[in-house]
Amino acid sequence: MPRELVVILGDLAGGHTALPVAAEFGWALETVASLDGLSGVSSQADVVAVLVDPSVLNLPWEGAISAVQQVAPESLPILCHRFSTAIDWPSASAGGAFHVLGLPLSAGELRQSLGFVWAEKSKRPQIIPLDTEERSRRAKRADSRKRAARGHVA
């Protein structure tokens, strides 16, 4: 199974604080300089979140979030911005941003944001492969329950 990563897209101010915070959730941290770098990393690992500053990509926030979603569709994009840049959260959320963080990164705010990522990831169903024998046993049990519910005891 590929390792789970939090990716910093670009050189975010305070990015060094992210390493110990990501590790608290059992995730590795990797910094990439471009969307091509993100594409390469996402093909080799399970990217759980991408911290992206749109100015690194020279895109408006909508374009940056869309680009991240295209390159790493299973990741949760976290929009990072300077406090001088106003971000309308309802619009950002509707546009695909999972969370918004101010720059420079604060360890406490990053921990909270990654906690939200962890909670969201925990809600996703885990697919457990079953061998043929177990699949057959579960099917028989389900069939038996259906017959019992109809009044036909097996």
C-alpha positions as CSV (number, residue, x, y, z in Angstrom):
1,M,0.0,0.0,0.0
2,P,1.4,3.4,-0.9
3,R,2.4,5.7,2.0
4,E,0.2,8.5,3.0
5,L,1.4,12.1,2.4
6,V,0.6,15.7,3.1
7,V,2.1,17.7,0.2
8,I,3.1,21.3,0.3
9,L,2.9,22.8,-3.2
10,G,5.5,25.5,-3.4
11,D,7.6,27.0,-0.6
12,L,5.1,28.1,2.0
13,A,6.2,30.4,4.8
14,G,6.4,28.3,7.9
15,G,6.4,25.0,6.0
16,H,9.0,23.6,8.4
17,T,6.3,23.5,11.1
18,A,4.3,21.1,9.0
19,L,6.7,18.1,9.3
20,P,6.1,17.3,13.0
21,V,2.4,18.1,12.7
22,A,1.9,15.8,9.8
23,A,3.8,13.1,11.7
24,E,1.3,13.3,14.6
25,F,-1.3,11.9,12.2
26,G,1.0,9.2,10.9
27,W,1.6,11.0,7.6
28,A,4.8,11.9,5.8
29,L,5.3,15.3,4.4
30,E,6.7,16.2,1.0
31,T,7.3,19.6,-0.7
32,V,7.0,19.9,-4.4
33,A,7.7,22.9,-6.6
34,S,5.0,22.4,-9.3
35,L,1.9,20.6,-10.5
36,D,4.2,18.2,-12.3
37,G,5.9,17.4,-9.0
38,L,2.5,16.9,-7.4
39,S,1.6,14.5,-10.2
40,G,4.7,12.5,-9.7
41,V,4.2,12.2,-6.0
42,S,0.5,11.3,-6.3
43,S,1.3,8.5,-8.6
44,Q,3.5,6.9,-6.0
45,A,1.7,7.7,-2.7
46,D,-1.7,8.3,-1.2
47,V,-1.9,12.1,-1.1
48,V,-4.3,12.9,1.7
49,A,-4.0,16.7,1.6
50,V,-2.3,19.4,-0.5
51,L,-1.4,22.8,1.0
52,V,-1.4,25.2,-1.9
53,D,-0.7,28.9,-2.2
54,P,-2.2,30.0,-5.5
55,S,0.5,32.7,-6.0
56,V,3.0,29.9,-6.3
57,L,1.1,28.7,-9.4
58,N,0.4,32.2,-10.6
59,L,-3.3,31.4,-10.6
60,P,-6.3,32.7,-8.9
61,W,-7.4,30.5,-6.0
62,E,-10.2,28.9,-8.1
63,G,-7.7,27.9,-10.7
64,A,-5.2,26.6,-8.1
65,I,-7.8,24.4,-6.4
66,S,-9.1,23.1,-9.8
67,A,-5.5,22.2,-10.9
68,V,-4.8,20.4,-7.6
69,Q,-8.0,18.4,-7.9
70,Q,-7.1,17.4,-11.5
71,V,-3.6,16.3,-10.6
72,A,-4.4,14.7,-7.2
73,P,-8.2,14.0,-7.2
74,E,-8.3,11.9,-4.0
75,S,-6.5,14.6,-2.0
76,L,-8.2,17.3,0.1
77,P,-7.0,20.8,-1.1
78,I,-6.1,23.3,1.7
79,L,-6.0,26.8,0.3
80,C,-3.2,28.8,1.9
81,H,-3.2,32.6,1.7
82,R,-1.6,35.7,3.1
83,F,-3.7,37.7,5.5
84,S,-3.6,40.6,3.1
85,T,-5.6,38.4,0.7
86,A,-9.3,38.1,1.5
87,I,-10.8,34.7,0.8
88,D,-14.5,34.3,0.8
89,W,-14.9,30.9,2.6
90,P,-18.3,30.0,1.2
91,S,-17.1,30.5,-2.3
92,A,-13.8,28.7,-1.7
93,S,-15.7,25.8,-0.1
94,A,-18.1,25.6,-3.1
95,G,-15.1,25.8,-5.4
96,G,-13.5,22.7,-3.9
97,A,-11.3,24.0,-1.1
98,F,-11.4,21.6,1.9
99,H,-10.0,24.2,4.3
100,V,-8.2,27.5,4.4
101,L,-5.1,28.4,6.2
102,G,-3.3,31.7,6.7
103,L,0.4,32.2,6.0
104,P,2.8,32.0,7.6
105,L,1.7,28.6,8.8
106,S,0.9,28.3,12.5
107,A,1.5,24.8,14.0
108,G,-1.8,25.0,15.9
109,E,-3.9,26.0,12.9
110,L,-2.2,23.4,10.8
111,R,-2.9,20.7,13.4
112,Q,-6.6,21.7,13.5
113,S,-6.8,21.6,9.7
114,L,-5.0,18.3,9.4
115,G,-7.3,17.0,12.2
116,F,-10.3,17.9,9.9
117,V,-8.5,16.0,7.1
118,W,-8.0,13.0,9.4
119,A,-11.7,13.0,10.4
120,E,-12.8,13.2,6.8
121,K,-10.5,10.4,5.8
122,S,-11.7,8.3,8.7
123,K,-15.3,8.6,7.4
124,R,-14.5,7.2,4.0
125,P,-15.3,3.5,3.7
126,Q,-12.4,1.1,3.8
127,I,-12.6,-1.6,1.2
128,I,-11.5,-5.0,2.5
129,P,-10.8,-7.6,-0.1
130,L,-12.5,-10.9,0.8
131,D,-11.4,-14.3,-0.4
132,T,-13.9,-16.5,-2.2
133,E,-14.7,-18.6,0.9
134,E,-15.5,-15.6,3.0
135,R,-17.6,-14.0,0.2
136,S,-19.6,-17.2,-0.1
137,R,-20.1,-17.5,3.7
138,R,-21.3,-13.9,3.8
139,A,-23.7,-14.4,0.9
140,K,-25.2,-17.5,2.5
141,R,-25.7,-15.6,5.8
142,A,-27.4,-12.7,4.0
143,D,-29.6,-15.1,2.1
144,S,-30.5,-16.9,5.3
145,R,-31.5,-13.6,6.9
146,K,-33.7,-12.6,4.0
147,R,-35.5,-15.9,4.2
148,A,-36.0,-15.5,7.9
149,A,-37.3,-12.0,7.4
150,R,-39.9,-13.4,5.0
151,G,-40.9,-16.1,7.5
152,H,-39.1,-18.9,5.9
153,V,-36.7,-20.4,8.4
154,A,-33.8,-22.2,6.8
